[in-house]
Amino acid sequence: MNMVSGYIAIVMAGEGSFMMACWFIILAAFFDTIDGFVARITNGTSDFGVELDSLSDLVSFGAAPAYLVYKFGLEGLPGITGICVSALLMIGSGLRLARFNISMIGYIKDSFSGLPTPAQALTIAGFVLWMIVEPVFPAKSMQIVLAWLATALAILMVSKVNYDALPKPTVESFRQKPLQMSLYVVAIFCVLLFHAKAFFLAMLLYILLGIVRSFTLLCRQWQL
């Protein structure tokens, strides 16, 4: 269902139905979130499942957002510039997933090295939804912002910046990480209240928190 949702998102983007494309990327992320949970409760984890998950992610969080940004704004850039910039998301996703597969130990991860591909795709979807509902940039400026956003996300995916895995909403999670879980609850409330804009800003906050935390840890290592 993750892969199918990603494919539908590509088709929708090609037809100019950008809002539907964004929602199918979000739906793909939902299926990607619950597949591990379903596999564990059914005792269905396997190496085949791991590889299928990565291939699905490459479609839904690599090809789909790359084609979405190309059709939504980068197609109007001169020459093959739009193709090259949008392809960075596809390349970054492929490299990120390949690195994750060869370094993965077990199935439960507390953190990730490099921006997770679903987070990248959701950031793109949030930005496009925001621009559809409330276009705050002129067409030319929006192209530039979209190009820089795609480039930055591609770099973050192949970087060593450390990102937290999203915790499960359990009582134990609230006890262990009260501040983090509270921030997630506030982010969800803001998304429900302000919709597209808050969704993009929530993803942007997640990205920035990872950068700040990695920079802080690096400074501590230098001090030691």
Residue pairs with C-beta under 8 A, 6 or more apart in sequence:
1 28
1 31
2 28
2 31
2 32
2 35
2 53
2 56
2 57
2 59
2 60
3 28
3 55
3 56
3 59
3 60
5 24
5 25
5 27
5 28
5 31
5 60
6 24
6 25
6 28
6 56
6 59
6 60
6 61
6 63
6 64
7 59
7 64
8 24
9 20
9 21
9 22
9 24
9 25
9 28
9 60
9 64
9 68
10 21
10 59
10 63
10 64
10 67
10 68
12 18
12 20
12 21
12 24
13 21
13 64
13 67
13 68
13 71
13 72
14 67
14 71
16 71
18 68
18 71
18 72
18 128
18 132
19 129
19 132
21 64
21 68
21 125
21 128
22 68
22 125
22 126
22 128
22 129
22 132
23 125
24 64
25 60
25 61
25 64
25 65
25 68
25 121
25 122
25 124
25 125
26 122
26 125
28 56
28 60
28 61
28 64
28 118
28 121
29 60
29 61
29 118
29 121
29 122
32 53
32 56
32 57
32 60
32 61
32 118
33 118
33 166
35 49
35 53
36 53
36 107
38 44
39 45
39 49
39 107
40 107
45 107
50 101
50 104
50 107
51 101
54 97
54 98
54 100
54 101
57 93
57 97
57 117
57 118
58 93
58 94
58 97
58 117
60 118
60 121
61 93
61 117
61 118
61 120
61 121
62 89
62 90
62 92
62 93
62 94
62 97
62 117
62 121
63 90
64 121
65 89
65 120
65 121
65 124
65 125
66 86
66 87
66 88
66 89
66 90
66 93
66 150
67 86
68 124
68 125
68 128
69 85
69 86
69 89
69 124
69 128
69 146
69 149
69 150
70 82
70 83
70 86
72 128
72 131
72 146
73 139
73 142
73 143
73 146
74 81
74 82
74 83
74 85
74 86
74 143
74 146
74 147
74 150
75 82
76 82
76 139
76 143
77 85
77 143
77 147
81 147
85 147
85 150
85 151
86 150
88 150
88 151
88 154
89 120
89 124
89 150
89 153
89 154
91 154
92 120
92 153
92 154
92 155
92 157
92 158
93 117
93 120
93 157
95 157
95 158
96 114
96 115
96 116
96 117
96 157
96 158
97 117
99 113
99 114
99 158
100 112
100 114
103 113
109 165
110 164
110 165
111 162
111 163
111 164
111 165
112 162
112 163
112 164
112 165
113 160
113 161
113 162
114 156
114 157
114 158
114 159
114 160
114 161
114 163
115 153
115 156
115 157
115 159
115 161
115 163
115 207
115 210
116 163
117 157
119 163
119 203
119 206
119 207
120 153
120 154
120 156
120 157
122 199
122 203
123 149
123 153
123 200
123 203
123 204
123 207
124 149
124 150
124 153
125 199
126 196
126 199
126 200
126 201
126 202
126 203
127 146
127 149
127 200
129 195
129 196
129 199
129 200
130 136
130 196
130 197
130 199
130 200
131 137
131 142
132 196
133 195
133 196
133 197
134 196
134 197
135 142
137 145
156 207
156 211
160 214
161 210
161 211
161 214
162 210
162 213
162 214
162 217
163 206
163 210
164 180
164 209
164 210
166 184
167 173
167 177
167 180
167 181
167 184
169 181
169 184
173 181
174 181
187 198
187 202
187 205
190 198
190 201
190 202
191 198
191 199
191 202
